[in-house]
C-alpha cells in the first residue's frame, strides 16, 4: 500500500541517491525525481524506490517541458536507460543494506 512517507529501506536509499551524479547532465544531484514512467517493477505512481537523482536545472527542465519522455529525448537518453538506472540503483541499495554492519576477519 502506498505511503507518502518512505519506509525504512526507502529512507536508506534516498540519501545514497543524493550522492549520485545528476541523471540528466552529470552535475551534483540536488533533488530526487519520482518518475512517472510506467514499468512492471514500479509499485505506485510515486514509488520511493524508483527515483532519478537530478540537479535543480534538470529537474526544472523536466517539469517545465511537461513530458518526461520528451525530456529524456532532449538529453539523448531512452526510457529503457532511465528504468535500468533506477532498477540498478535500488538493487545496489538492497545489497548495501543486506551487508551493512557485517564484520569480516
Secondary structure, DSSP 8 states (H G I E B T S, - for coil): ---SS--HHHHHHHHHHHTSB-TTTSSB--EEEE-----TT--STT-TTSEEEE-HHHHHHHHHHS-HHHHHHHTT--HHHHHHHHHHHHHHHHHHHHHTT----
